[in-house]
Amino acid sequence: MNSPRIPSATTGTESGSASRFTATPFVRKKERREAAAKWIFFSMAAAMVLPLLWLVSYIVVRAMPSLSLDFLLDPPLRGMTEGGIWPALVGTIYLIVVALAISTPIGVLAAIYLNEYARENWFHRVISMAVINLAGVPSIVHALFGLGAFVYAAQFGYSVISAALTLAIMTMPVVITSTREALASVPRSFREACWNVGATRWQTIKAVVLPNSVGGILTGIILEVSRTAGETAPIMFTGAVFYKAVERGDFFPYQLNDQCMALSMHLFALSTQVPGVKPSLPFATAVILLGVVLAVNATSITLRVWLRNRKKW
Amino acid sequence: MSDTPAFSITTRDLNLWYAKFQALININVDIKHGIITSLIGPSGCGKTTLLRCFNRINERYTYVTTQGEIKLLGKNIYDPDVSLVELRKSVGMVFQRPNPLPISIYENVVFGIRIHNESRQSTRSDLDAAVEKALTEVGLWKDLKDRLNQRATGLQLEQQQKLCIARLLPLKPEIILMDEPCSALDVEGTRAIEELMFELKGRYTIVIVTHNMAQARRASDECIFMLMGEFIEHSPTAELFVNPKNPKTAEYIEGRYG
């Protein structure tokens, strides 16, 4: 079976074995190209980080003169040219909480229906289409809809509830989509195990599907919070105002039918609408808004990591 | 004759489609009570599909259409008064890959009891007794009695598969369907499951789908051979392997195709 074309390892001459496995000019050319390609990809990836660092550090540095606990707790003073952001911070938290209180139950229950009960038919397809298209509607259009539907037609007026309803409708498709993804990640074999001892769908959902997807569902909802916090147009049309007199550190300044301040709106007002603002104020407001969003995202990531480490299958 | 009580499962003119593809064609089988019957045939011949008809699990997937009659213990399971919950309680199923739920061993075994009773109806001692009985029956009690609160998904595959069988037992099923229960197991695990099947035989009617000719030969009393969605032959195992009636069966067991 010894083919004469295979060089024998033992009979290789000194010079013959020395040139074995060494790079030819063509190989070296390929290696240079490989190195160049790697550096180009790496530098572009690194360039992604730059804007973020630049943006955050620029804002933080400009905000420095105003950042303090008093800035957080004080209401705006002297025609919004000085003071703090307390009413806007509380207003944003109000809007988020009320909007999620509306969109989460509807979104999660709808997702459970779609993923666990619905059969593949025209009705299912209509709902899925609606969810996808609702998610693609620009926020300014949601704003206009909220203005017409909640402020005027439902006569809620410019109020926390109108703004929260508008935000809820905006966030619902995302809640539905992320919940469906979380539900779908529960292996089918778990469901079949349940069905095979005669569990109903609701028993299956309660015993197996929800406990194993609650982490994903929560993560999706929390990520929604950060999106909601930054929205300006929908609340500007439906319930957020430039200024509202609120006591320092008052946790419950607004009723559902009151207008409220909000961080994003406040930032817009300070930057473009009010003359003579202390220059660091808008930047400090932006830092707080960023801080809220980052804190929420960090919570969500921590939660996801923790839950992923806990589940073993 | 289809009502003869000696038969646990009978089908008449059973046809099944996955969307446009017909997976079962005019299946007529009579599976005897209290013995082990194996379904054999090449991949894609419809044996798993047939097995999954017997507890109507196929219906969870909307693209499946079923026609014909399936009688379990003399009762047509497509009768309008049949409750799927009660049907599946009496017809347990063991899957190819062990599928313990990601909860404790104890909770896995009592899962069925909890599903079928109002909460608090069964006392702790009832449940404890049921767990001990079921685990003893599948031969896990000695090994696992001190770690019942561990997660079931951490067990060895063989133990997981036994646990999946134990999970069915507290519901007092009459028929146990096994879909290639040993294909994820090694030789030792396979032998353990087969021994368990012999233990359970007589008290339960067992139908097993298997790819493994040797296993069908070792572990079953009767064999049903299927090909391309059609029923070919149903004989006592000894006879089918020695003296197949149908030439197609002969070719298959000789290994001409598979």
Boltz contact constraints between the chains, C-beta under 6 A:
constraints:
  - contact:
      token1: [A, 119]
      token2: [B, 62]
      max_distance: 6.0
  - contact:
      token1: [A, 120]
      token2: [B, 62]
      max_distance: 6.0
  - contact:
      token1: [A, 189]
      token2: [B, 99]
      max_distance: 6.0
  - contact:
      token1: [A, 190]
      token2: [B, 101]
      max_distance: 6.0
  - contact:
      token1: [A, 193]
      token2: [B, 99]
      max_distance: 6.0
  - contact:
      token1: [A, 193]
      token2: [B, 101]
      max_distance: 6.0
  - contact:
      token1: [A, 196]
      token2: [B, 88]
      max_distance: 6.0
  - contact:
      token1: [A, 196]
      token2: [B, 93]
      max_distance: 6.0
  - contact:
      token1: [A, 197]
      token2: [B, 112]
      max_distance: 6.0
  - contact:
      token1: [A, 197]
      token2: [B, 115]
      max_distance: 6.0
  - contact:
      token1: [A, 198]
      token2: [B, 85]
      max_distance: 6.0
  - contact:
      token1: [A, 198]
      token2: [B, 88]
      max_distance: 6.0
  - contact:
      token1: [A, 198]
      token2: [B, 89]
      max_distance: 6.0
  - contact:
      token1: [A, 199]
      token2: [B, 115]
      max_distance: 6.0
  - contact:
      token1: [A, 203]
      token2: [B, 115]
      max_distance: 6.0
  - contact:
      token1: [A, 208]
      token2: [B, 101]
      max_distance: 6.0
  - contact:
      token1: [A, 312]
      token2: [B, 153]
      max_distance: 6.0
  - contact:
      token1: [A, 313]
      token2: [B, 102]
      max_distance: 6.0
  - contact:
      token1: [A, 313]
      token2: [B, 153]
      max_distance: 6.0
